[in-house]
Amino acid sequence: MSVKDFEYHTEIAAEPEEVFAALTNSFQIELWSGYPADMRAKEGYEFSLWEGDITGINLEVKPNRLLVQEWFFGETEHRSVVRIELKKRPGGTDAQLRHTNIPEEVFDEITTGWRDYYLGSIRAMLEMY
C-alpha cells in the first residue's frame, strides 16, 4: 500500500486555548462536526470521531500547544501520525498540521476533510462569535 504525507497551515481568529478545546473536548467536537465524539486531552486515550470513521490514540498532549495522534487505517505498514501545533499570534492562533503515512486510496478524502470539515469547521465555529 502506498502512502503520502500532508501539511496544512491555517490561521484561526481565536485563542490557542479555544482551538485546543475544539480539538480535544468531546462536546465541542460534536458542535463543529455534527456527530458524537469520544475524545479526551489525555495521552494514551483511544478516541473515536464521526461515528467511528476516525479512530486512533493520543500519543502526545501539551495543552494549548500540541496534539499528536496516531490514526488507525486498518493493517498498514507505517503508523499514520497527525501532529497539530498551535502558536499564539496577534489576532488568534496559527495552526500547523502534519499528517504522515496517509494511505493513497483515501488521501484526497482525508486532505479535503482536514481543510473543509475538520480545521475549517473549527475555524467557522470559533470565528462565529
N, CA, C and O atoms as a MOPAC input file, in Angstrom:
PM7 MOZYME 1SCF
protein

 N      0.85000 1    -1.17900 1     0.00000 1
 C      0.00000 1     0.00000 1     0.00000 1
 C      0.89400 1     1.24000 1     0.00000 1
 O      1.82800 1     1.35700 1     0.79200 1
 N      0.58500 1     2.13800 1    -0.89100 1
 C      1.33600 1     3.37900 1    -0.99200 1
 C      0.76300 1     4.42700 1    -0.03100 1
 O     -0.44800 1     4.48500 1     0.18000 1
 N      1.63800 1     5.25000 1     0.54600 1
 C      1.21100 1     6.27400 1     1.49700 1
 C      1.77300 1     7.63700 1     1.09800 1
 O      2.77300 1     7.72700 1     0.38500 1
 N      1.11700 1     8.68700 1     1.56700 1
 C      1.54400 1    10.05600 1     1.30200 1
 C      1.47600 1    10.87400 1     2.58800 1
 O      0.80300 1    10.50100 1     3.54900 1
 N      2.19300 1    12.00100 1     2.58000 1
 C      2.15900 1    12.93400 1     3.70200 1
 C      1.41600 1    14.19900 1     3.27700 1
 O      1.34200 1    14.52200 1     2.09200 1
 N      0.86600 1    14.90800 1     4.26500 1
 C      0.10500 1    16.13000 1     4.01300 1
 C      0.46700 1    17.17500 1     5.05200 1
 O      0.50300 1    16.88500 1     6.24800 1
 N      0.73400 1    18.38700 1     4.59700 1
 C      0.98000 1    19.50600 1     5.50600 1
 C      0.00600 1    20.61500 1     5.17400 1
 O     -0.27600 1    20.88700 1     4.00700 1
 N     -0.50600 1    21.25500 1     6.21600 1
 C     -1.50500 1    22.30600 1     6.04000 1
 C     -1.33600 1    23.32500 1     7.16300 1
 O     -1.01800 1    22.98000 1     8.30100 1
 N     -1.55600 1    24.57000 1     6.81400 1
 C     -1.39100 1    25.65700 1     7.77600 1
 C     -2.60700 1    26.56800 1     7.65300 1
 O     -3.03100 1    26.90100 1     6.54600 1
 N     -3.16300 1    26.96700 1     8.79100 1
 C     -4.29300 1    27.89900 1     8.76700 1
 C     -4.22200 1    28.80100 1     9.98700 1
 O     -3.65200 1    28.44100 1    11.01700 1
 N     -4.80300 1    29.96400 1     9.85200 1
 C     -4.90100 1    30.88300 1    10.97000 1
 C     -6.35100 1    30.93000 1    11.42600 1
 O     -7.27200 1    30.99400 1    10.61200 1
 N     -6.53700 1    30.89700 1    12.74000 1
 C     -7.87200 1    30.90300 1    13.32400 1
 C     -7.95200 1    32.08400 1    14.28400 1
 O     -7.10500 1    32.24300 1    15.16200 1
 N     -8.97400 1    32.90500 1    14.10500 1
 C     -9.13500 1    34.10100 1    14.94500 1
 C     -9.75100 1    33.72200 1    16.28900 1
 O    -10.88500 1    34.08700 1    16.60100 1
 N     -8.96300 1    32.97400 1    17.08100 1
 C     -9.36600 1    32.54100 1    18.42400 1
 C     -8.08200 1    32.22700 1    19.18600 1
 O     -7.03300 1    31.98700 1    18.58700 1
 N     -8.17900 1    32.23400 1    20.50800 1
 C     -7.01300 1    31.93900 1    21.34100 1
 C     -6.63500 1    30.45400 1    21.23600 1
 O     -7.50300 1    29.61800 1    20.98600 1
 N     -5.34300 1    30.11700 1    21.42500 1
 C     -4.92800 1    28.71100 1    21.38200 1
 C     -5.73300 1    27.81500 1    22.32400 1
 O     -6.00400 1    26.65900 1    22.00000 1
 N     -6.11900 1    28.35000 1    23.49800 1
 C     -6.91200 1    27.55300 1    24.44700 1
 C     -8.24200 1    27.13900 1    23.82500 1
 O     -8.70900 1    26.01900 1    24.03200 1
 N     -8.84900 1    28.04400 1    23.06300 1
 C    -10.14000 1    27.74800 1    22.42000 1
 C     -9.97200 1    26.72300 1    21.30000 1
 O    -10.79400 1    25.81800 1    21.15200 1
 N     -8.91000 1    26.86700 1    20.51700 1
 C     -8.65400 1    25.93000 1    19.42600 1
 C     -8.34800 1    24.54600 1    19.99100 1
 O     -8.85400 1    23.54400 1    19.48700 1
 N     -7.52600 1    24.48700 1    21.03300 1
 C     -7.17800 1    23.20800 1    21.64700 1
 C     -8.42900 1    22.52100 1    22.19200 1
 O     -8.60500 1    21.31600 1    22.01400 1
 N     -9.29600 1    23.28400 1    22.85600 1
 C    -10.54900 1    22.71100 1    23.37500 1
 C    -11.40600 1    22.16500 1    22.23300 1
 O    -12.02700 1    21.11200 1    22.37300 1
 N    -11.44100 1    22.87500 1    21.10700 1
 C    -12.23400 1    22.40900 1    19.95800 1
 C    -11.66700 1    21.11400 1    19.37400 1
 O    -12.39700 1    20.34700 1    18.74600 1
 N    -10.37600 1    20.86600 1    19.57500 1
 C     -9.73900 1    19.64300 1    19.09200 1
 C     -9.88800 1    18.47400 1    20.05700 1
 O     -9.82700 1    17.31700 1    19.64300 1
 N    -10.08400 1    18.77000 1    21.35300 1
 C     -9.97500 1    17.70300 1    22.35100 1
 C    -11.17800 1    17.54400 1    23.27500 1
 O    -11.21600 1    16.59100 1    24.05300 1
 N    -12.15400 1    18.43300 1    23.22000 1
 C    -13.32100 1    18.35600 1    24.08900 1
 C    -14.46900 1    17.70700 1    23.31800 1
 O    -14.91200 1    18.24300 1    22.30200 1
 N    -14.95000 1    16.56800 1    23.78700 1
 C    -15.98700 1    15.81400 1    23.06500 1
 C    -17.20200 1    16.67200 1    22.73000 1
 O    -17.72200 1    16.60500 1    21.61600 1
 N    -17.65300 1    17.47000 1    23.67900 1
 C    -18.83900 1    18.30400 1    23.45000 1
 C    -18.58500 1    19.29700 1    22.31900 1
 O    -19.42700 1    19.46800 1    21.43700 1
 N    -17.42500 1    19.94800 1    22.34700 1
 C    -17.11700 1    20.91800 1    21.29500 1
 C    -16.94000 1    20.23900 1    19.93700 1
 O    -17.36300 1    20.77900 1    18.91500 1
 N    -16.32400 1    19.06900 1    19.92200 1
 C    -16.16600 1    18.32800 1    18.65800 1
 C    -17.54400 1    18.01900 1    18.06600 1
 O    -17.75000 1    18.13200 1    16.85700 1
 N    -18.47600 1    17.63100 1    18.92800 1
 C    -19.83700 1    17.36300 1    18.45300 1
 C    -20.47700 1    18.61800 1    17.87700 1
 O    -21.24400 1    18.53400 1    16.91800 1
 N    -20.16900 1    19.79800 1    18.45600 1
 C    -20.72900 1    21.04900 1    17.94300 1
 C    -20.26500 1    21.33900 1    16.51500 1
 O    -21.07800 1    21.67200 1    15.65200 1
 N    -18.96400 1    21.21200 1    16.26700 1
 C    -18.48300 1    21.55900 1    14.92900 1
 C    -18.57200 1    20.42100 1    13.92400 1
 O    -18.62100 1    20.67300 1    12.72000 1
 N    -18.59400 1    19.18100 1    14.38600 1
 C    -18.65100 1    18.05800 1    13.43200 1
 C    -20.07600 1    17.59300 1    13.15300 1
 O    -20.37100 1    17.06300 1    12.08200 1
 N    -20.96100 1    17.79800 1    14.13700 1
 C    -22.32600 1    17.31700 1    13.97700 1
 C    -22.50500 1    15.84300 1    14.31400 1
 O    -23.58100 1    15.28400 1    14.10500 1
 N    -21.44800 1    15.20500 1    14.83900 1
 C    -21.50800 1    13.78400 1    15.15800 1
 C    -21.01400 1    13.53500 1    16.58200 1
 O    -20.21600 1    14.31300 1    17.10400 1
 N    -21.48600 1    12.44700 1    17.22000 1
 C    -20.97000 1    12.09400 1    18.54100 1
 C    -19.45600 1    11.89900 1    18.48800 1
 O    -18.91400 1    11.41100 1    17.49600 1
 N    -18.78600 1    12.28600 1    19.56700 1
 C    -17.32500 1    12.16500 1    19.63200 1
 C    -16.91600 1    11.62200 1    20.99400 1
 O    -17.51800 1    11.95300 1    22.01500 1
 N    -15.89300 1    10.79000 1    20.99200 1
 C    -15.30600 1    10.27800 1    22.23000 1
 C    -13.84200 1    10.69900 1    22.21300 1
 O    -13.02000 1    10.08600 1    21.53300 1
 N    -13.51900 1    11.75800 1    22.97300 1
 C    -12.16200 1    12.31000 1    22.96500 1
 C    -11.84500 1    12.89600 1    24.33400 1
 O    -12.72000 1    13.45300 1    24.99800 1
 N    -10.60500 1    12.76800 1    24.74700 1
 C    -10.10200 1    13.42400 1    25.95400 1
 C     -8.69500 1    13.92000 1    25.67100 1
 O     -7.95900 1    13.30900 1    24.89600 1
 N     -8.32500 1    15.02200 1    26.29600 1
 C     -6.97600 1    15.57800 1    26.14700 1
 C     -6.03200 1    14.82900 1    27.07800 1
 O     -5.52600 1    15.38800 1    28.05100 1
 N     -5.80300 1    13.55500 1    26.76600 1
 C     -5.01700 1    12.68600 1    27.63800 1
 C     -4.16600 1    11.75700 1    26.78600 1
 O     -4.67100 1    11.12800 1    25.85600 1
 N     -2.89000 1    11.67000 1    27.09400 1
 C     -2.01200 1    10.75600 1    26.36100 1
 C     -2.44800 1     9.31600 1    26.61000 1
 O     -2.77100 1     8.93800 1    27.73600 1
 N     -2.45300 1     8.51300 1    25.53500 1
 C     -2.85800 1     7.12400 1    25.64000 1
 C     -4.35500 1     6.91300 1    25.47400 1
 O     -4.82600 1     5.77600 1    25.47600 1
 N     -5.11100 1     8.00800 1    25.32800 1
 C     -6.57200 1     7.87600 1    25.20100 1
 C     -6.93500 1     7.47800 1    23.77200 1
 O     -6.52500 1     8.13000 1    22.81200 1
 N     -7.71200 1     6.39600 1    23.64400 1
 C     -8.19100 1     5.97000 1    22.32500 1
 C     -9.47800 1     6.70800 1    22.01400 1
 O    -10.44400 1     6.63900 1    22.77400 1
 N     -9.48800 1     7.41700 1    20.89000 1
 C    -10.62500 1     8.26700 1    20.54800 1
 C    -11.37700 1     7.73900 1    19.33600 1
 O    -10.87600 1     6.91200 1    18.57400 1
 N    -12.59900 1     8.24700 1    19.18300 1
 C    -13.45300 1     7.89000 1    18.05600 1
 C    -14.25600 1     9.12500 1    17.65000 1
 O    -14.93600 1     9.73200 1    18.47800 1
 N    -14.17200 1     9.49200 1    16.37400 1
 C    -14.87700 1    10.65300 1    15.83700 1
 C    -15.70500 1    10.23400 1    14.62800 1
 O    -15.45000 1     9.18800 1    14.03100 1
 N    -16.67900 1    11.03500 1    14.27300 1
 C    -17.52600 1    10.78200 1    13.09900 1
 C    -18.05600 1     9.34800 1    13.09800 1
 O    -17.89500 1     8.60700 1    12.12800 1
 N    -18.68500 1     8.98300 1    14.20000 1
 C    -19.29500 1     7.65300 1    14.35500 1
 C    -18.31700 1     6.52400 1    14.04500 1
 O    -18.69000 1     5.51000 1    13.45500 1
 N    -17.06200 1     6.71200 1    14.45100 1
 C    -16.05500 1     5.66800 1    14.26500 1
 C    -15.32700 1     5.72100 1    12.94000 1
 O    -14.45100 1     4.89100 1    12.69600 1
 N    -15.66100 1     6.68000 1    12.06500 1
 C    -14.93100 1     6.79900 1    10.80300 1
 C    -13.48000 1     7.19000 1    11.04300 1
 O    -12.59900 1     6.82100 1    10.26600 1
 N    -13.22600 1     7.93400 1    12.11300 1
 C    -11.85500 1     8.27700 1    12.50400 1
 C    -11.63400 1     7.72900 1    13.90400 1
 O    -12.34600 1     8.08700 1    14.84200 1
 N    -10.63400 1     6.85300 1    14.03800 1
 C    -10.27200 1     6.31100 1    15.34200 1
 C     -8.75700 1     6.37200 1    15.47300 1
 O     -8.02800 1     6.37200 1    14.48100 1
 N     -8.30500 1     6.42500 1    16.71900 1
 C     -6.86500 1     6.46000 1    16.93800 1
 C     -6.54900 1     6.58900 1    18.40300 1
 O     -7.37900 1     6.30500 1    19.26600 1
 N     -5.31900 1     7.02900 1    18.67400 1
 C     -4.85000 1     7.17400 1    20.04300 1
 C     -4.03000 1     8.45700 1    20.15500 1
 O     -3.26300 1     8.79900 1    19.25500 1
 N     -4.20500 1     9.15700 1    21.27000 1
 C     -3.40700 1    10.35700 1    21.52800 1
 C     -2.01700 1     9.93100 1    21.99400 1
 O     -1.87800 1     9.25800 1    23.01600 1
 N     -0.99200 1    10.32500 1    21.24400 1
 C      0.38600 1     9.97700 1    21.57800 1
 C      1.04000 1    11.02900 1    22.46600 1
 O      1.79900 1    10.69300 1    23.37500 1
 N      0.74800 1    12.29600 1    22.20500 1
 C      1.36200 1    13.39500 1    22.95900 1
 C      0.34200 1    14.51800 1    23.08100 1
 O     -0.27400 1    14.91800 1    22.09300 1
 N      0.16900 1    15.02400 1    24.29600 1
 C     -0.79000 1    16.10000 1    24.54900 1
 C     -0.09600 1    17.16800 1    25.39800 1
 O      0.27400 1    16.92800 1    26.54700 1
 N      0.06900 1    18.34700 1    24.80400 1
 C      0.60000 1    19.50000 1    25.54400 1
 C     -0.46900 1    20.57600 1    25.44500 1
 O     -0.57000 1    21.25700 1    24.42500 1
 N     -1.27500 1    20.73600 1    26.50600 1
 C     -2.43100 1    21.62600 1    26.44600 1
 C     -2.12700 1    22.98200 1    25.81100 1
 O     -1.15500 1    23.65800 1    26.14900 1
 N     -3.00200 1    23.34600 1    24.87700 1
 C     -2.98600 1    24.63500 1    24.19200 1
 C     -1.79700 1    24.83000 1    23.24600 1
 O     -1.61600 1    25.91600 1    22.69600 1
 N     -0.98400 1    23.77800 1    23.05500 1
 C      0.20300 1    23.90400 1    22.20400 1
 C      0.36900 1    22.79400 1    21.17600 1
 O      0.72200 1    23.06000 1    20.02800 1
 N      0.11400 1    21.54100 1    21.58400 1
 C      0.46200 1    20.42300 1    20.71300 1
 C     -0.46200 1    19.23000 1    20.94900 1
 O     -0.78900 1    18.88300 1    22.08400 1
 N     -0.87300 1    18.61400 1    19.83500 1
 C     -1.63500 1    17.36900 1    19.87500 1
 C     -1.03700 1    16.44100 1    18.82600 1
 O     -1.00000 1    16.77200 1    17.64100 1
 N     -0.56700 1    15.27100 1    19.27300 1
 C     -0.02200 1    14.27300 1    18.35300 1
 C     -0.85900 1    13.00900 1    18.51900 1
 O     -1.05400 1    12.51100 1    19.62700 1
 N     -1.34900 1    12.50600 1    17.38700 1
 C     -2.22100 1    11.32800 1    17.41200 1
 C     -1.76500 1    10.32000 1    16.36100 1
 O     -1.16800 1    10.68200 1    15.34700 1
 N     -2.05800 1     9.05600 1    16.62400 1
 C     -1.95800 1     8.03900 1    15.57800 1
 C     -3.37500 1     7.75400 1    15.12400 1
 O     -4.25300 1     7.48400 1    15.94400 1
 N     -3.60100 1     7.81300 1    13.81600 1
 C     -4.91000 1     7.47400 1    13.24800 1
 C     -4.81900 1     6.05700 1    12.70600 1
 O     -3.83300 1     5.68900 1    12.06600 1
 N     -5.85500 1     5.26300 1    12.96600 1
 C     -5.86400 1     3.86700 1    12.54900 1
 C     -6.52700 1     3.73100 1    11.17200 1
 O     -7.63700 1     4.21600 1    10.95400 1
 N     -5.83100 1     3.06800 1    10.25700 1
 C     -6.37600 1     2.78900 1     8.92000 1
 C     -6.34100 1     1.28600 1     8.64500 1
 O     -6.06000 1     0.86600 1     7.52300 1
 N     -6.62100 1     0.49200 1     9.64700 1
 C     -6.56700 1    -0.95900 1     9.45400 1
 C     -5.11600 1    -1.40900 1     9.40900 1
 O     -4.25400 1    -0.80300 1    10.04600 1
 N     -4.84500 1    -2.47300 1     8.65800 1
 C     -3.48900 1    -3.01800 1     8.57600 1
 C     -2.63200 1    -2.14500 1     7.66900 1
 O     -2.80800 1    -2.14700 1     6.45100 1
 N     -1.71200 1    -1.40300 1     8.26000 1
 C     -0.79000 1    -0.59200 1     7.47700 1
 C      0.62600 1    -0.83500 1     7.97400 1
 O      0.84600 1    -1.15100 1     9.14300 1
 N      1.57000 1    -0.68500 1     7.07400 1
 C      2.97400 1    -0.92400 1     7.40200 1
 C      3.52700 1     0.18400 1     8.29800 1
 O      4.31500 1    -0.07700 1     9.20800 1
 N      3.10500 1     1.42600 1     8.03100 1
 C      3.61800 1     2.57400 1     8.77100 1
 C      2.50500 1     3.23100 1     9.57000 1
 O      1.35900 1     3.28200 1     9.12500 1
 N      2.84400 1     3.73100 1    10.74800 1
 C      1.85800 1     4.44600 1    11.56500 1
 C      1.49400 1     5.76300 1    10.88300 1
 O      2.36600 1     6.47800 1    10.39000 1
 N      0.20500 1     6.07500 1    10.86100 1
 C     -0.26100 1     7.34200 1    10.31700 1
 C     -0.37900 1     8.32200 1    11.47700 1
 O     -1.25900 1     8.18600 1    12.32700 1
 N      0.51900 1     9.31900 1    11.50900 1
 C      0.61600 1    10.21800 1    12.65200 1
 C      0.16700 1    11.63000 1    12.28000 1
 O      0.58600 1    12.19200 1    11.26800 1
 N     -0.68600 1    12.17900 1    13.12000 1
 C     -1.18700 1    13.54300 1    12.98500 1
 C     -0.50200 1    14.39300 1    14.04600 1
 O     -0.47700 1    14.03400 1    15.22300 1
 N      0.04900 1    15.51600 1    13.62000 1
 C      0.69000 1    16.45700 1    14.55400 1
 C      0.09400 1    17.83800 1    14.29700 1
 O      0.21400 1    18.38700 1    13.20200 1
 N     -0.55100 1    18.38800 1    15.32500 1
 C     -1.14100 1    19.72500 1    15.21600 1
 C     -0.46500 1    20.61800 1    16.25800 1
 O     -0.59800 1    20.41000 1    17.46400 1
 N      0.26100 1    21.61400 1    15.75800 1
 C      0.91800 1    22.58600 1    16.63200 1
 C      0.13300 1    23.88400 1    16.61100 1
 O     -0.27600 1    24.36100 1    15.55200 1
 N     -0.07400 1    24.45100 1    17.79000 1
 C     -0.78700 1    25.71900 1    17.91900 1
 C      0.16800 1    26.77300 1    18.46100 1
 O      0.84000 1    26.56400 1    19.47000 1
 N      0.21600 1    27.91700 1    17.76900 1
 C      1.07500 1    29.01000 1    18.21400 1
 C      0.25100 1    30.28900 1    18.28000 1
 O     -0.45500 1    30.64600 1    17.33800 1
 N      0.36200 1    30.96600 1    19.41500 1
 C     -0.35000 1    32.23100 1    19.59400 1
 C      0.26600 1    33.27800 1    18.68300 1
 O      1.48600 1    33.37500 1    18.55300 1
 N     -0.59900 1    34.05500 1    18.05900 1
 C     -0.14200 1    35.15900 1    17.22500 1
 C     -1.12900 1    36.29800 1    17.38200 1
 O     -2.24100 1    36.07700 1    17.86200 1
 N     -0.75900 1    37.51300 1    16.99200 1
 C     -1.70700 1    38.62400 1    17.10800 1
 C     -3.01100 1    38.29300 1    16.38800 1
 O     -3.00300 1    37.92500 1    15.21300 1
 N     -4.10800 1    38.42300 1    17.08600 1
 C     -5.40400 1    38.16100 1    16.47200 1
 C     -5.84100 1    36.71600 1    16.47900 1
 O     -6.90000 1    36.38900 1    15.94400 1
 N     -5.04500 1    35.84100 1    17.07600 1
 C     -5.51000 1    34.46600 1    17.13600 1
 C     -4.43500 1    33.41300 1    17.23600 1
 O     -3.45300 1    33.56800 1    17.96300 1
 N     -4.63600 1    32.32100 1    16.48500 1
 C     -3.80000 1    31.13800 1    16.58200 1
 C     -3.35200 1    30.68100 1    15.20200 1
 O     -4.13400 1    30.66300 1    14.25200 1
 N     -2.09800 1    30.31700 1    15.11000 1
 C     -1.52500 1    29.70500 1    13.92200 1
 C     -1.57500 1    28.19600 1    14.15600 1
 O     -0.94800 1    27.69400 1    15.08900 1
 N     -2.31300 1    27.47400 1    13.32200 1
 C     -2.42300 1    26.02000 1    13.45400 1
 C     -1.65400 1    25.35900 1    12.31500 1
 O     -1.93900 1    25.58900 1    11.13900 1
 N     -0.67300 1    24.53300 1    12.68200 1
 C      0.12900 1    23.82100 1    11.69400 1
 C     -0.14300 1    22.32900 1    11.82300 1
 O      0.01700 1    21.73900 1    12.89100 1
 N     -0.55300 1    21.74100 1    10.72100 1
 C     -0.90000 1    20.32300 1    10.68200 1
 C      0.11100 1    19.56600 1     9.83100 1
 O      0.50200 1    20.02300 1     8.75700 1
 N      0.52300 1    18.42200 1    10.31600 1
 C      1.30700 1    17.48100 1     9.50500 1
 C      0.70800 1    16.10600 1     9.75100 1
 O      0.65400 1    15.63500 1    10.88700 1
 N      0.26100 1    15.46800 1     8.67900 1
 C     -0.33000 1    14.12800 1     8.76600 1
 C      0.50100 1    13.22200 1     7.86700 1
 O      0.52600 1    13.40700 1     6.65000 1
 N      1.18500 1    12.24100 1     8.46100 1
 C      2.08300 1    11.36300 1     7.70600 1
 C      1.45300 1     9.99800 1     7.45300 1
 O      0.56700 1     9.54800 1     8.18000 1
 N      1.94700 1     9.35500 1     6.38900 1
 C      1.57100 1     7.97900 1     6.04600 1
 C      0.06600 1     7.79100 1     5.88600 1
 O     -0.52400 1     6.88100 1     6.46900 1
 N     -0.54600 1     8.66400 1     5.08900 1
 C     -1.96400 1     8.51900 1     4.75600 1
 C     -2.05000 1     7.53500 1     3.59600 1
 O     -1.38400 1     7.73500 1     2.58100 1
 N     -2.85800 1     6.46800 1     3.71700 1
 C     -2.99600 1     5.53700 1     2.59700 1
 C     -3.45400 1     6.28600 1     1.33500 1
 O     -4.37900 1     7.09800 1     1.38000 1
 N     -2.78600 1     5.99400 1     0.21000 1
 C     -3.03900 1     6.73100 1    -1.03000 1
 C     -4.50900 1     6.68400 1    -1.45600 1
 O     -5.02900 1     7.65700 1    -2.00200 1
 N     -5.17700 1     5.55500 1    -1.20700 1
 C     -6.57300 1     5.43700 1    -1.66600 1
 C     -7.54300 1     6.34800 1    -0.91800 1
 O     -8.65300 1     6.58100 1    -1.39400 1
 N     -7.14600 1     6.86500 1     0.24100 1
 C     -8.01800 1     7.79900 1     0.97900 1
 C     -7.39700 1     9.19600 1     1.10500 1
 O     -7.92900 1    10.05300 1     1.81000 1
 N     -6.26900 1     9.42100 1     0.41800 1
 C     -5.53900 1    10.68400 1     0.56900 1
 C     -6.39900 1    11.90400 1     0.22800 1
 O     -6.45800 1    12.84900 1     1.01600 1
 N     -7.05800 1    11.90100 1    -0.91900 1
 C     -7.85900 1    13.06700 1    -1.31900 1
 C     -8.99600 1    13.32200 1    -0.32700 1
 O     -9.26900 1    14.46600 1     0.03600 1
 N     -9.64700 1    12.25800 1     0.09900 1
 C    -10.74600 1    12.38100 1     1.07000 1
 C    -10.24300 1    12.94800 1     2.40400 1
 O    -10.88300 1    13.82000 1     2.99100 1
 N     -9.10300 1    12.45200 1     2.87700 1
 C     -8.54900 1    12.90200 1     4.16000 1
 C     -8.11000 1    14.36500 1     4.06900 1
 O     -8.40500 1    15.15000 1     4.97000 1
 N     -7.41400 1    14.74000 1     2.99900 1
 C     -6.90600 1    16.11500 1     2.90100 1
 C     -8.04700 1    17.11700 1     2.72600 1
 O     -8.00500 1    18.20600 1     3.30000 1
 N     -9.05200 1    16.76500 1     1.95000 1
 C    -10.23500 1    17.62600 1     1.84400 1
 C    -10.91900 1    17.72400 1     3.19500 1
 O    -11.37300 1    18.79700 1     3.59300 1
 N    -10.99300 1    16.61500 1     3.89300 1
 C    -11.59100 1    16.59200 1     5.22400 1
 C    -10.87900 1    17.52800 1     6.19000 1
 O    -11.51700 1    18.27100 1     6.93600 1
 N     -9.55200 1    17.48400 1     6.16900 1
 C     -8.79000 1    18.37400 1     7.05200 1
 C     -9.11300 1    19.83300 1     6.76200 1
 O     -9.40600 1    20.60200 1     7.67700 1
 N     -9.05900 1    20.21000 1     5.50000 1
 C     -9.25600 1    21.61600 1     5.12400 1
 C    -10.68500 1    22.07600 1     5.35600 1
 O    -10.90700 1    23.13200 1     5.94800 1
 N    -11.65400 1    21.29700 1     4.89900 1
 C    -13.04600 1    21.75300 1     4.86600 1
 C    -13.85600 1    21.36700 1     6.10300 1
 O    -14.61400 1    22.18700 1     6.62200 1
 N    -13.70700 1    20.13400 1     6.57900 1
 C    -14.61300 1    19.62300 1     7.60400 1
 C    -14.01300 1    19.55200 1     8.99300 1
 O    -14.75600 1    19.49700 1     9.97300 1
 N    -12.70300 1    19.55200 1     9.11100 1
 C    -12.06200 1    19.43400 1    10.42100 1
 C    -11.57900 1    20.81300 1    10.85700 1
 O    -12.24400 1    21.47100 1    11.65800 1
 N    -10.44900 1    21.25700 1    10.35200 1
 C     -9.94500 1    22.57600 1    10.74600 1
 C    -10.83800 1    23.69500 1    10.21500 1
 O    -10.99400 1    24.72700 1    10.86900 1
 N    -11.42000 1    23.50100 1     9.04500 1
 C    -12.34300 1    24.50600 1     8.50200 1
 C    -13.57300 1    24.69300 1     9.36600 1
 O    -14.02600 1    25.81800 1     9.57500 1
 N    -14.11600 1    23.59100 1     9.87200 1
 C    -15.29600 1    23.66400 1    10.74800 1
 C    -14.95000 1    24.26300 1    12.10700 1
 O    -15.75000 1    24.99900 1    12.68500 1
 N    -13.75800 1    23.94900 1    12.61800 1
 C    -13.32500 1    24.54500 1    13.88800 1
 C    -13.19400 1    26.06000 1    13.70100 1
 O    -13.65700 1    26.83100 1    14.54300 1
 N    -12.56300 1    26.49000 1    12.59600 1
 C    -12.40600 1    27.91900 1    12.33900 1
 C    -13.76500 1    28.58600 1    12.24100 1
 O    -13.98000 1    29.63800 1    12.84300 1
 N    -14.68600 1    27.99300 1    11.49500 1
 C    -16.02200 1    28.56400 1    11.31500 1
 C    -16.74700 1    28.69500 1    12.65900 1
 O    -17.38000 1    29.71600 1    12.92900 1
 N    -16.65200 1    27.65500 1    13.50300 1
 C    -17.32500 1    27.69400 1    14.80800 1
 C    -16.73500 1    28.78700 1    15.70700 1
 O    -17.47100 1    29.57100 1    16.30600 1
 N    -15.40000 1    28.83000 1    15.79500 1
 C    -14.74900 1    29.75400 1    16.72200 1
 C    -14.81500 1    31.20200 1    16.24100 1
 O    -14.84800 1    32.12200 1    17.05800 1
 N    -14.83500 1    31.40900 1    14.94000 1
 C    -14.86500 1    32.77200 1    14.42300 1
 C    -16.27300 1    33.31900 1    14.30700 1
 O    -16.46400 1    34.47900 1    13.94200 1
 N    -17.26500 1    32.48800 1    14.61700 1
 C    -18.66800 1    32.90300 1    14.53200 1
 C    -19.00500 1    33.87300 1    15.65600 1
 O    -19.91400 1    34.69200 1    15.51500 1
 N    -18.27900 1    33.78900 1    16.77900 1
 C    -18.65700 1    34.58800 1    17.96100 1
 C    -17.86200 1    35.86500 1    18.05800 1
 O    -18.05800 1    36.64500 1    18.99000 1

